[in-house]
């Protein structure tokens, strides 16, 4: 059963008489267990909807109209909780006082399919696997970390894990696709173990759609946690060499690029970001820090011909994190040369998680506030869009409005380069 959070005005659902708060139990005589079921069955042209309203059973018939949306927004689906105790779990490295969702150890194959969340597949029951096949839940995003079963159990601190290669083979045998990631921890699953994981994962192509290789993220909040080492300069170079060697071999065999070092590995090793065609049209591991910098450069190339010339006196202050600073500096240089945009780039240190955390998506409100304090500009302040969640709040639950009130300047996250210029 799902509860309707919102009904869009003018939609099929509103015209049928449905209301927020309705609890949908069946669609076309199929039981609705959660949002995933609803997404699966809602696509039919005719919907027979059974629901509860204030405890009373009701039925609605909806003839879909291509000129209208269905208009049913369900409440957020309850997340399945992770059973693992990973040595590098970010939840354990998060300080107090942050957004509540950061303390939830999510591990949910449904959100993996719906939103691209990574899952280790470790808390799925037989009925879950049956559902994956029945509803063709493909692709799924899978945290592998190591194909060596004994090592993977140590990394995840879970002795009840099934061998991941067996599960990937099961997905392949049922003609289901999947993306994978390897979060690399120096001294654990790097070097020969990284070689092994890449070698064994490659065999699953084309059912395997991608492999990302991502350095472990360590914050300053690791008291009483398993001692781990972050990446050294040598580690970045070695991880890049191993990954690109396997990528080149796989490309020679298949004619496809599907093995990706993260942007962090390229930047920290001083290696140029690959061209757009390396990542494919979908940039399918974008949310995992793969191809984000190339995507930014591609967006500039696409949007630049249609951008206006900046009026005299207009200047923006742009905030970023260390990892993206060089690329963004180049983008701002192009905007200055091509469109006369004056800008001030401020690289914000992550005061919340520590200076080893260099990505924009983990900048908090107080980190960005410290950056604005360094500003000499008077114009609008532009934030990294991925520092905000869907509700427009930072990880520490501050909002751009809080920064606007504090500094007396317009503060927002631009959706495109057009927003760098006045309306």
C-alpha positions as CSV (number, residue, x, y, z in Angstrom):
1,X,0.0,0.0,0.0
2,X,1.2,3.5,-0.8
3,X,-0.1,6.9,0.5
4,X,-0.7,9.7,-2.0
5,X,1.3,12.8,-1.0
6,X,0.1,15.1,-3.7
7,X,-2.3,15.2,-6.6
8,X,-1.3,17.5,-9.5
9,X,-4.0,20.0,-10.6
10,X,-5.5,19.2,-13.9
11,X,-4.1,15.7,-14.0
12,X,-5.9,12.4,-14.7
13,X,-5.9,11.5,-11.0
14,X,-7.5,14.8,-10.0
15,X,-10.2,14.6,-12.7
16,X,-10.9,11.0,-11.5
17,X,-11.5,12.3,-7.9
18,X,-8.4,11.1,-6.1
19,X,-7.1,13.1,-3.1
20,X,-3.9,13.5,-1.1
21,X,-4.0,11.0,1.8
22,X,-5.6,8.3,-0.3
23,X,-4.0,4.9,0.4
24,X,-3.7,2.9,-2.9
25,X,-3.9,-0.8,-2.3
26,X,-4.3,-2.3,-5.8
27,X,-3.9,-1.2,-9.5
28,X,-5.5,-3.3,-12.2
29,X,-6.1,-6.0,-9.6
30,X,-2.4,-6.1,-8.7
31,X,-1.3,-5.6,-5.1
32,X,0.6,-2.4,-4.5
33,X,3.3,-3.0,-1.9
34,X,5.3,0.1,-2.4
35,X,6.3,2.9,-4.8
36,X,8.1,0.5,-7.0
37,X,5.0,-1.6,-7.6
38,X,3.1,1.6,-8.4
39,X,5.7,2.7,-10.9
40,X,5.6,-0.7,-12.5
41,X,1.8,-0.8,-13.0
42,X,1.0,2.8,-13.5
43,X,2.1,2.8,-17.2
44,X,-1.1,1.1,-18.5
45,X,-3.6,3.2,-20.5
46,X,-6.4,2.2,-18.2
47,X,-6.0,2.1,-14.5
48,X,-8.5,0.5,-12.1
49,X,-7.4,1.9,-8.7
50,X,-8.6,0.5,-5.4
51,X,-7.8,2.6,-2.3
52,X,-8.7,3.4,1.2
53,X,-9.9,6.9,2.2
54,X,-10.5,7.5,5.9
55,X,-10.7,3.7,6.3
56,X,-13.4,3.3,3.6
57,X,-12.7,1.2,0.5
58,X,-13.2,3.1,-2.8
59,X,-12.5,2.4,-6.5
60,X,-11.6,4.7,-9.3
61,X,-11.3,4.2,-13.0
62,X,-8.7,6.3,-14.9
63,X,-8.6,6.4,-18.7
64,X,-5.2,7.9,-19.4
65,X,-5.0,10.9,-21.6
66,X,-1.7,11.5,-23.4
67,X,-2.2,15.3,-23.1
68,X,-2.3,15.1,-19.3
69,X,-0.1,13.6,-16.5
70,X,-1.3,10.9,-14.2
71,X,-0.5,13.3,-11.4
72,X,-0.1,11.0,-8.4
73,X,2.9,11.7,-6.2
74,X,3.4,9.0,-3.5
75,X,4.9,9.6,-0.1
76,X,8.6,8.7,0.1
77,X,9.2,5.0,0.3
78,X,10.6,3.7,3.5
79,X,14.2,2.7,3.0
80,X,15.6,-0.8,3.7
81,X,18.5,-0.5,6.2
82,X,22.0,-1.8,5.6
83,X,23.2,-4.9,7.5
84,X,26.8,-4.3,6.8
85,X,29.4,-2.6,9.0
86,X,31.8,-1.4,6.2
87,X,35.2,-0.3,7.4
88,X,34.8,2.9,5.3
89,X,31.1,3.6,6.0
90,X,30.5,7.3,5.6
91,X,27.7,7.3,8.1
92,X,30.1,6.5,10.9
93,X,32.3,9.4,9.8
94,X,29.6,12.1,10.0
95,X,29.6,14.6,12.8
96,X,26.6,15.4,14.9
97,X,24.1,18.1,13.9
98,X,23.8,17.3,10.2
99,X,20.7,16.5,8.1
100,X,18.9,13.5,9.7
101,X,19.0,11.4,6.5
102,X,22.9,11.3,6.7
103,X,22.6,9.0,9.7
104,X,20.5,6.4,7.8
105,X,22.5,3.4,6.5
106,X,20.4,2.8,3.4
107,X,20.7,-0.5,1.4
108,X,17.8,-0.8,-1.0
109,X,17.7,-2.5,-4.4
110,X,14.4,-0.6,-5.1
111,X,16.1,2.8,-4.8
112,X,19.1,1.3,-6.8
113,X,16.7,0.7,-9.7
114,X,14.7,3.9,-9.3
115,X,17.4,6.5,-8.4
116,X,20.8,4.9,-9.1
117,X,21.7,4.3,-5.4
118,X,24.5,1.7,-5.0
119,X,23.6,-1.5,-3.1
120,X,25.8,-4.4,-1.9
121,X,22.8,-6.8,-2.5
122,X,23.4,-8.1,1.0
123,X,19.9,-7.7,2.6
124,X,17.8,-9.2,-0.2
125,X,15.5,-12.1,0.5
126,X,14.4,-14.8,-2.1
127,X,11.2,-12.9,-2.7
128,X,13.2,-9.8,-3.5
129,X,15.2,-11.7,-6.1
130,X,12.0,-13.1,-7.6
131,X,10.7,-9.5,-7.9
132,X,13.8,-8.3,-9.6
133,X,13.2,-10.9,-12.3
134,X,9.4,-10.5,-12.5
135,X,9.5,-6.7,-12.8
136,X,12.8,-6.7,-14.9
137,X,14.5,-4.3,-12.5
138,X,17.4,-3.4,-14.6
139,X,19.9,-1.9,-14.4
140,X,20.8,-2.1,-10.7
141,X,23.8,-0.3,-9.3
142,X,26.0,-2.6,-7.2
143,X,28.8,-1.9,-4.7
144,X,31.3,-4.7,-5.4
145,X,34.5,-3.3,-3.8
146,X,36.2,-6.6,-4.2
147,X,35.5,-9.8,-6.1
148,X,37.6,-11.7,-3.7
149,X,34.9,-13.1,-1.4
150,X,37.0,-13.3,1.8
151,X,38.3,-9.8,1.3
152,X,34.8,-8.5,0.6
153,X,33.5,-10.0,3.8
154,X,36.3,-8.2,5.7
155,X,35.6,-4.9,4.0
156,X,31.9,-5.1,4.7
157,X,32.3,-6.8,8.1
158,X,29.6,-9.3,7.1
159,X,30.4,-13.0,7.3
160,X,26.9,-13.8,5.8
161,X,27.6,-12.4,2.4
162,X,27.0,-14.4,-0.7
163,X,29.9,-14.5,-3.1
164,X,29.3,-11.4,-5.3
165,X,30.4,-13.2,-8.5
166,X,27.6,-15.7,-7.9
167,X,25.0,-13.0,-7.7
168,X,26.4,-11.2,-10.8
169,X,26.2,-14.5,-12.7
170,X,22.6,-14.8,-11.5
171,X,21.7,-11.4,-12.9
172,X,23.5,-12.2,-16.2
173,X,21.7,-15.5,-16.5
174,X,18.4,-13.7,-16.1
175,X,19.4,-11.2,-18.7
176,X,19.5,-8.3,-16.3
177,X,22.0,-5.4,-16.5
178,X,24.0,-3.8,-13.8
179,X,26.5,-1.0,-13.0
180,X,29.3,-1.6,-10.4
181,X,31.6,0.4,-8.3
182,X,34.9,-0.4,-6.5
183,X,35.7,1.9,-3.6
184,X,39.4,1.4,-3.2
185,X,41.1,1.4,0.2
186,X,44.9,1.5,0.2
187,X,46.3,-1.7,1.7
188,X,43.0,-3.5,1.4
189,X,41.6,-3.8,-2.1
190,X,44.1,-1.9,-4.2
191,X,47.1,-3.2,-6.2
192,X,46.7,-6.9,-7.0
193,X,43.2,-7.0,-5.6
194,X,42.1,-4.1,-7.8
195,X,43.6,-6.0,-10.7
196,X,41.7,-9.1,-9.8
197,X,38.4,-7.3,-9.4
198,X,38.6,-5.5,-12.7
199,X,39.7,-8.7,-14.5
200,X,36.8,-10.8,-13.1
201,X,34.2,-8.1,-13.5
202,X,35.1,-7.5,-17.2
203,X,33.9,-11.0,-18.0
204,X,30.3,-10.0,-17.3
205,X,30.2,-7.5,-20.1
206,X,27.8,-6.7,-21.8
207,X,25.4,-7.4,-18.9
208,X,27.9,-5.4,-16.9
209,X,27.3,-1.8,-18.1
210,X,30.1,0.0,-16.2
211,X,32.7,-0.2,-13.5
212,X,33.8,2.9,-11.6
213,X,37.0,3.0,-9.5
214,X,36.6,5.5,-6.6
215,X,39.1,6.4,-3.9
216,X,37.9,5.9,-0.3
217,X,36.5,9.0,1.4
218,X,37.8,9.6,4.9
219,X,36.7,12.4,7.1
220,X,38.4,13.8,10.3
221,X,35.6,12.1,12.3
222,X,37.1,8.5,12.6
223,X,37.5,8.1,16.4
224,X,37.4,4.4,17.3
225,X,36.9,3.3,13.7
226,X,39.1,0.9,11.8
227,X,42.4,2.6,11.0
228,X,42.6,3.3,7.3
229,X,44.9,5.2,5.1
230,X,43.7,7.7,2.5
231,X,45.2,7.9,-1.0
232,X,48.7,9.2,-1.4
233,X,50.0,10.7,-4.7
234,X,51.5,7.4,-5.6
235,X,48.2,5.6,-4.9
236,X,46.3,7.9,-7.3
237,X,48.9,7.2,-10.0
238,X,48.8,3.5,-9.4
239,X,45.0,3.3,-9.4
240,X,44.9,5.2,-12.6
241,X,47.5,3.1,-14.3
242,X,45.7,-0.2,-13.4
243,X,42.2,1.1,-14.3
244,X,43.2,2.6,-17.6
245,X,45.2,-0.5,-18.6
246,X,42.1,-2.7,-18.0
247,X,39.9,-0.1,-19.8
248,X,42.2,-0.2,-22.8
249,X,42.1,-4.0,-22.9
250,X,38.4,-4.1,-22.5
251,X,37.9,-1.5,-25.2
252,X,40.1,-3.5,-27.6
253,X,38.0,-6.6,-26.9
254,X,34.5,-5.0,-27.1
255,X,34.8,-1.6,-28.8
256,X,33.1,0.0,-25.8
257,X,34.3,2.2,-22.9
258,X,32.8,0.9,-19.6
259,X,35.6,1.1,-17.0
260,X,36.0,4.6,-15.5
261,X,38.4,6.1,-13.0
262,X,36.7,8.8,-10.9
263,X,37.3,12.4,-11.6
264,X,39.2,12.6,-8.3
265,X,41.8,10.1,-9.6
266,X,42.4,12.1,-12.7
267,X,42.7,15.5,-10.9
268,X,44.9,14.3,-8.0
269,X,47.2,12.4,-10.4
270,X,47.5,15.5,-12.6
271,X,46.0,13.7,-15.6
272,X,43.8,15.4,-18.2
273,X,40.1,14.5,-18.1
274,X,39.1,12.3,-21.0
275,X,36.9,13.6,-23.9
276,X,33.1,13.3,-23.8
277,X,33.0,10.2,-26.0
278,X,34.9,8.3,-23.3
279,X,31.9,8.6,-21.0
280,X,29.2,7.9,-23.5
281,X,26.0,10.0,-24.0
282,X,24.5,8.9,-20.6
283,X,27.4,9.7,-18.2
284,X,25.8,6.8,-16.3
285,X,28.1,7.1,-13.2
286,X,27.8,10.9,-13.0
287,X,26.4,10.8,-9.5
288,X,29.4,8.7,-8.4
289,X,31.9,11.5,-9.3
290,X,32.6,10.0,-12.8
291,X,32.6,12.5,-15.7
292,X,31.2,15.4,-13.7
293,X,34.1,17.7,-14.8
294,X,33.9,16.7,-18.4
295,X,30.1,17.2,-18.3
296,X,30.7,20.8,-17.0
297,X,33.0,21.5,-19.9
298,X,30.5,20.0,-22.4
299,X,27.7,22.1,-20.9
300,X,29.8,25.2,-21.5
301,X,30.5,24.3,-25.1
302,X,26.8,23.6,-25.7
303,X,25.5,26.8,-24.0
304,X,28.2,29.3,-24.9
305,X,26.8,30.3,-28.3
306,X,23.5,31.4,-26.8
307,X,24.9,33.3,-23.8
308,X,24.5,37.1,-23.7
309,X,27.4,39.5,-23.2
310,X,27.7,40.5,-19.6
311,X,26.8,44.2,-18.9
312,X,29.4,46.5,-17.5
313,X,29.7,46.2,-13.8
314,X,28.1,42.8,-13.5
315,X,30.3,40.4,-11.4
316,X,29.5,37.0,-9.8
317,X,31.2,35.2,-7.0
318,X,31.5,31.5,-7.6
319,X,32.1,29.0,-4.8
320,X,33.6,25.5,-5.4
321,X,35.6,22.8,-3.7
322,X,39.3,22.0,-4.4
323,X,38.6,19.1,-6.8
324,X,36.6,21.2,-9.3
325,X,38.6,24.4,-8.9
326,X,40.9,24.1,-11.9
327,X,38.2,23.0,-14.3
328,X,35.8,25.7,-13.1
329,X,38.5,28.3,-13.3
330,X,39.0,27.4,-16.9
331,X,35.2,27.7,-17.5
332,X,35.1,31.1,-15.9
333,X,38.1,32.2,-18.0
334,X,36.2,31.2,-21.1
335,X,33.1,33.2,-20.0
336,X,35.3,36.2,-19.4
337,X,37.0,36.0,-22.8
338,X,33.9,35.1,-24.8
339,X,31.2,37.0,-22.9
340,X,33.0,39.6,-20.8
341,X,31.8,38.0,-17.5
342,X,33.7,39.2,-14.5
343,X,33.9,36.7,-11.7
344,X,35.6,35.8,-8.4
345,X,36.3,32.2,-7.8
346,X,36.6,31.1,-4.2
347,X,37.8,27.6,-3.3
348,X,36.1,26.5,-0.1
349,X,37.9,24.2,2.4
350,X,35.7,21.6,3.9
351,X,35.7,22.7,7.6
352,X,33.0,20.1,8.4
353,X,34.5,16.9,7.2
354,X,38.1,17.9,7.0
355,X,40.5,19.0,4.2
356,X,40.9,15.5,2.8
357,X,37.3,15.8,1.5
358,X,37.6,17.9,-1.6
359,X,34.3,17.4,-3.6
360,X,31.6,20.0,-4.0
361,X,28.8,17.6,-3.0
362,X,30.0,17.5,0.6
363,X,30.4,21.2,1.2
364,X,28.1,22.3,4.0
365,X,26.5,25.7,4.7
366,X,29.1,26.7,7.2
367,X,31.9,25.8,4.7
368,X,30.3,28.0,2.0
369,X,29.7,30.8,4.6
370,X,33.4,30.8,5.3
371,X,34.0,31.1,1.6
372,X,31.7,34.0,1.2
373,X,33.5,35.7,4.1
374,X,36.6,35.7,1.9
375,X,34.8,37.4,-1.0
376,X,35.5,41.0,-2.1
377,X,32.6,41.0,-4.5
378,X,29.2,42.6,-4.2
379,X,27.1,40.7,-6.8
380,X,25.3,37.3,-6.6
381,X,27.0,34.3,-5.1
382,X,26.7,31.1,-7.1
383,X,26.8,27.7,-5.3
384,X,27.7,24.2,-6.5
385,X,24.3,22.8,-7.4
386,X,25.1,19.3,-6.0
387,X,25.7,20.8,-2.5
388,X,21.9,21.1,-2.1
389,X,19.3,18.3,-1.8
390,X,15.9,18.3,-3.5
391,X,14.5,20.4,-0.7
392,X,17.2,23.1,-1.3
393,X,19.2,22.4,1.9
394,X,22.9,21.7,2.6
395,X,24.1,18.7,4.5
396,X,24.1,20.7,7.8
397,X,20.5,21.7,7.1
398,X,21.3,25.3,6.3
399,X,19.8,26.9,3.2
400,X,20.8,29.5,0.7
401,X,18.3,31.8,2.3
402,X,20.3,31.6,5.6
403,X,23.4,32.7,3.7
404,X,21.5,35.5,2.0
405,X,20.2,36.8,5.3
406,X,23.7,36.7,6.8
407,X,25.6,38.3,3.9
408,X,23.0,40.5,2.3
409,X,23.7,39.1,-1.2
410,X,21.7,36.9,-3.5
411,X,22.9,33.3,-3.0
412,X,21.7,30.5,-5.3
413,X,22.7,27.4,-7.2
414,X,22.5,28.0,-11.0
415,X,20.8,25.4,-13.2
416,X,22.8,26.6,-16.2
417,X,25.5,29.1,-17.3
418,X,22.7,31.4,-18.4
419,X,22.0,32.2,-14.7
420,X,25.6,33.6,-14.4
421,X,24.2,36.6,-16.3
422,X,21.4,39.1,-15.3
423,X,17.9,38.3,-16.5
